[in-house]
Amino acid sequence: MKISTIILAAGKGTRMCSGLPKILHKIANKALLRHVYDMSIQLEDNDIKIVYGHGGDLVKERLSDLQVTWIEQKQQLGTGHAMQQVSEHIANDDIVLILYGDVPLLKLSTVKLLLANVTSQSLGLLTIDLENPKGYGRILRDTAGLVIKIIEERDASECEKNIHEVNTGIMAVQGIKLKRWLGQLNNNNAQKEYYLTDIIEMAVAEGVDIVTNQPETEMEVLGVNDRVQLNQLERAYQQEQAKYLMEQGVTLKDASRFDLRGTIDRLGQDIEIDINVILEGCVSIGSNVIIGPNTCIKNSIIGEQVEILANCVIENAVIGRGSRIGPYARLRPGTVLGDEVHIGNFVEIKKSVIAKNSKVNHLSYIGDATVGSRVNIGAGTITCNYDGVNKFPTIIEDGAFIGSDTQLVAPVVVGKNATVGAGSTITRDVPENQLTLSRVKQVSIAEWRRPVKMEKQ
């Protein structure tokens, strides 16, 4: 069965009050349209087409990696009109799946059930029962319970408006039938638009059965029309991610204060995550990891038995087994920590490799550095790696001890088991097994007097 998925994504999204096309607004840091696409590509033998309109150039630019056929709807004259733009791209023997770029939480399992309803004598229609159906087209059924028509709310009678089963707009149908029905659409309605829903009545007239199924939850089929709905779907999505992680054995201190804005590549056992933690991009977490509150981790690998204390920011980093990070630490891209490494309060590491059992515990910046094992870097140490134009490396070999308030002016090498005295500015290589320091002679002036404030005249 060859599937031709059509994603309708031409709407402007006026109620978003934004210069950005609606489908580029994000849930979990991913565009609404990308959510729909990512679900669709999981269907086998599927050719995806996107109908775009408002902000089309920007949409194509931002989502240029999507493997789709882009089809422009220059005038927005309704969903039926949008599908008419695609008609020539549909093969007669295709099963056409119609989705919407602003309905991001639809599940693959729901779509597969919908596709299973399509035969030569039936089409699949996704409906849902809503407590408050206002704004939706109502599903009209005959006395036998068979679908006979969809009526848009603006064209519905007061009695019809009391129907709670509504149309989601999502359907699947044989290509040869869909193309014929699209050619018969007219705009004789209150909005003067071409309604895709009119094909239901055409199908019934030809004796084609309308087979319906419903999603597991309402959130699957809700669209985004304003910022309130965007927030509602964001929270629904995050609740689903939190539930999944807890089912896999993760302890979330408060599931309502956790965000997953990407994927978890590897998930160990007995992981504990405190409040306001954000995981972005692709993250791997080993077993027995504790992540403290208000921490953001992006595109990083966290080894086993790692403890990350409060208020840390970790991006594109690798943290070895048994390491301890924070609080208030920042690991920038290119940071690789070996096992049992300690990175402490207000320490920033950038594009550096730090080997096993080394410590940078207080108020330091380590950038473009290679640090050996069993190294202790004292408070306030800085690798001066940038001269305003170029970056230079610092190498600190095994067993070195760097005293507090030291500036290592790169390029420079600190030898094995060397000691650098506190308050030093190191501009040349430091020999192994020696104490190196650079200080001016300390002087006390006995007759010196502290200045006093002059009286105003």
N, C-alpha and C positions, 0 to 999 in steps of 0.2 A: 504494500500500500504506500504510494507516494503521497506525502503530505505537502501542501502548499500553505504555509502560515502567513497570514496577512495581519500585520500589526498596524492599526490605525493610530496615527500620532500627529495629526495635522492641527489639532486645536491650539488656540492661542493661550488659553488659561487666564482670562481677564481678571478673575477673582483672586489670582495669586498676587496681584498688584506688583508685578515684577517685570523687568526688562528681559528676563531669562525665559525662554520657552518652557512651558509647564513640565514637559517630559524630561527636562534636564535638571529639575529639582531632585533632591536626593533623599533616599531613605538608607540608613546605615552607610552613609557616605558613598552611595552608588546611585546613579541616575535612575529615575523611575523606568525609563525605557530599557535600560540595561537589565533591570530585574526581569522584565518580561522576556527579553531576548535570551538571557541566561537560562530561564526555564525552558524556552522553546527549543534551544539547541540540543536538549537532552532527548528529543524525539528523533527516532531513527528515520532516515530517508526523508529529510525535511528541508524544503527550500523556503527561506524566509524573505519576505518582502515587507518593506516599511513605507507606508504612505505618510509623507511629511508635508508641512505647509508653513505655518508661522515660524519664523526664525530658522528656516530650513538649512541655510548655509552653516549657521552656528551648530545646529544639531549634527549635521554630517561631519563637521570639523571635530567636535568633541567626542563623537562616537565613530570615528573613521576606521577603527579596527573591527567593527562588526562585519561579519561575512553575510551581507544581505544585498538585495536589489532595492535601491532607493527609487520611489515613485512620487512625483510631486503632485499635490492637489492645489492648484493655483487659486481656486475659489473654494471656500468652505460652504458647501450647499447641502450638508447632511452626510450621514454615514453611508447612505445608499450611493450618493454621488462619489464619495471617497472610494467605495468598492468598484464603481464603474471605471475609475482610472486604472484599476488593476486588471480588469476583465481580460484584456488581450494577453496578459502574462500568465493566465491560468489555463492549464491543459484540461481537456475534457475528462480525462480519467484521474485527475487529481482529487484528493480529499482536501477541501479547503477549510482551514481552521482560522476563524476570525477572532483576533484578540485586540486589546486596547493598550496603548502605551502608557496610560495613566492608571492602570490597574495592576499594581506591582506584586501583590502577594498571592496570586493564583498558583496553586500547587500542581505539580506534574501529575500526581495521581488523579486529580479531578479532571484534568484534560484528557487523560487516557480513557477514563470512563465515558467522557463525552464523545471521543472518536469512535469508541466501540458501538455507539448508537447509529452510526452512519452505514446505510446499505443503499442498494439501488431504489428502495422504496421507503426510505426514511432519512431524516436528518436529525442531528443532535442539537439540543438547545439547553443551555444552562440557565436555570431559574433559581430563585430563592424566595423564601417567605420572610417578609420583614414586618416587624411590629408597626413601624411607621413607613409606609411605602411611598410617601410624598416625593414627587419628582421622577418616579420611575414609570416606565410603560407597564401596564397590567396584562397578565396572562388570562385570556378568555378561554374557557373550556365549555364543551357541550354537556348535556345531561349524563353522558357516558364517561365524562372525565377526560375526553380527548381535547387537546389544544386545537383551537380553531382560528385564533387571531391574537395579535398583540396590539393593544391600543395605547397610544401615547397619552400621558396625563392631560395635556392641553386639549386633546380631542375626546377625552373620556367623559361619560355622564357621571352624575353624582353617585349613582349605584355602582358603576364600574370603578370609581375611585376608592370604594370600600374593599376592593379585592386586595389581598395581602401578598399573593404570589406575583412576583415581578420579573421582568426581563433583565438579565445582566448584560445583554448584547453579545455575549460570547456564544458562538455556535460553530457547528461543523457540518459540511454539506458537500455532495458531489459537485465537481467543477462544471460538468455539462449542464446540470440543472441550474446552478447558481448563475451562470452566464446568461442563460435564457431569461431568468426572472429579473436580473439586473436591467436587462434591456426593456423590461415592461414597467419599470418604476415611473411614477409621476409625483408631482409636488402639490397635489390637491389636498392641502392640510393647513392648519392654522399658522404654521411656521414657514410655509412655502419652501419646505426642504424635501429632499428625497430620502425617505426613511428606509433603511435596510430591513427594518422589522416588517415591512409590507410583504416581503417574500414569504412570510409564514402563511399568510392568507392565500397566496398563489400556490404554495405547496399543497395546502389542504384541498384547494380546488382541483388539483391534479391527482388527488388520492395518495399523496405522500404523507406518511405518518410523522408527526412531530414527537420525538422521544426525548423526554426531559430527564435531567438529573440535577442534583444540588450539591454545592460544596459542603465541606465539613463545618465551616464557620462563615459568618457574614463577612469577616475581614478579607477573605480571599477574593471577593468580587467587588469590594468597595473601591471607587475611583478617587482621585485627588482633584478637587476643584478649588481649594483654598488652603491657607496655611494651617487652619484648624484640622482639616482632614489629613493633611500631611503629617501633623504631629500625632494624630490618632493612629495612623498606620505605622509610624515609626515606633510608637510604644507597643503596638501589637506585634510588630516584627521582633522587637527586642525581648518581649515576654516569651515569644516562641523560641528564640535562641537560648535564653536563660533556662527555660524548661528542658530543652534538649541537653544542655550541659549538666544540669542537675541529675537528669536520668542516666548520664554517663558517669556519675559519681563525684562531680565537682560540688564543693560546698560554696554557695554564694551567700554571704552574710545578709544581703538584701537584694533579691532578684530584680526589684523595681529600680535599683540604682546600679545597674550594670549594662554596658553597651558592647556588643560585638559588631564591629564595622568592617567585617572581612571574613576570613576563614581561619579555623584552627587546623593546621596540618597534622599535628600529633598531639594527643592528649593522654597524659599519664594518669596514674591513680592518686587519690588522696590529695587533690589540689584544693587549696583554700583561697578564695578571692574576697577581699573586703569591699566596702562600698565605693561607688564612684570610680570604678576601674573601667578603662576603655581599652579594648583590644582592636587594633586596626591592621588592615592588610592581611598578610599571611603570618601567623604566629604558631610556634611549636612550644609546648609546655611539657616538661618531664614530670615524673612522679614526685610526690611529697614536696610540692612547691607552695610557698605562701606568698601571696601578693597583697601588699598593704593598701590602705585607702588612697584615693585620689591619684592613682598611678595610670599613666598612659604607656602602652607597649605597642610598637608598630613594626611589622616585618622583622621579627626577631626570634631567636632560638633560645629558650630558657632550659637549661639542663636540670637534672634531678637534684632534689634537696636544696634548691635555691630559695633564699629568703629575700624578698624585695620589700623594703620598708616604705613608709608613707611618702607620697608626693614625689615620686620619681617619674622621669620621662626617658624612655628607652626606644631608640629607633635604629633599625638595621644593624642590630648588634647580636653577638653570640655570648652567652653567659655560661661558664662551665659549672660542673657539678659542685654543689656545696658552697657556692659563692654567696656573699651577702652584699646587698646593694642598698644604699640610702641610710637615713631618709634624705630627701631633697637632693638626690643625685641625678645627673643627666648623662646618659650614654648616647653619644651621637653616632651617625653612620660610620661604619668601618671599625667599630670597637669590637675586639675579640678578647674575652677574658678566659683564662684557664681555670682549672679547678681550685676551689678554696681561696678565691680572690675576694678581698674586702674593698669595696668602694663606698666611702662614707658621706658624711654631711657636706652638702654644697660642693661636691666634687664634679667636675665636668671632664669627660674623656671623649676625645675625637680621633678617629682613624688611627687607633693605637692597639697594639697587641700586648697584653699583660699576662705573664706566665704564672704558673701554679704557686699558691701560697704567698703572693705579694699583696701589699696593702697600700691604699691611697685613701686615708680615712678622713681628712679634714681640709676643706677650703682650698682645693688645688685644681689646676688646669693642666691636663696632660694631652698634648696634641701631636700627631705625626711621630709617635714614639714607639720604640720596641723595648719593653721592660722584661727583664728576666725573672727567674723564680726567687722567692724568699727576699724580695726587695721591699724595703719600707720607705715610703715617701712621706715626709713630714708635712705638717699643716702649712698652707700658703705657698707651696711649691708651684712654680710655673715653668713649663717648657716654652721658651720664647721661639716659636717655630716660624714666625712670619715677619719678613722685613719690609712689608708694605707692598711687595711685588711677588716674591717667591716664598714657597714653604720649604723648610729644611727639617731633616730628621734628628731625633735625639735617641741615643741608645744607652740604656741603663742595664748593665750586665748582672748576672746572678749575685745575690747576696749583698748588693749595695745598700747603703743607708744614706738617705738624703735628708739633711736637717731642715727644720722649719724655715719658712721665708727665704727659700732659695730660688734663684733664677738660673735656669739652664739655657744658655743662649746657643741655639742650634746653628750649624751642625756641631754636635759634641757627643763624645762617648765617655760614659762613666764606667770604669773597669770593674772587674769582679771584686766583691767584698770591699770595695772602696767606701770611705765615709766622707761625706761633704758636710762641713760645719754649718750650723744654722746661720742665716743671714748672709749667705755667700752669693755672689754673682759669678757664675762659672762660664768662661768664654773659651777655655781650652780643654782638651781631653784630660780626664782625671785618671791617674795611674791606679792599678789594682792594689788592694791591701794597704792603701795609705789614706791618711787624713788630709783632705784638701779644704782650704777655706780662703776666703778673700774678704778682709775687713780692714777698715781704716782704724788707726789707733784710737782707743777710747780716751777722751780728755775730759777732765773736770775743771771748771774755772771758778775758783773760790770767790773772787770779788764781783762775779757777775750779778746783776740785779734784773729782776723781771720788769719789763716795761709797765708803766701805769697809764691809765687813760688821762689825757689832757683835759683840763677844765675848759669849758666853752667860755669865750670872752664875752 
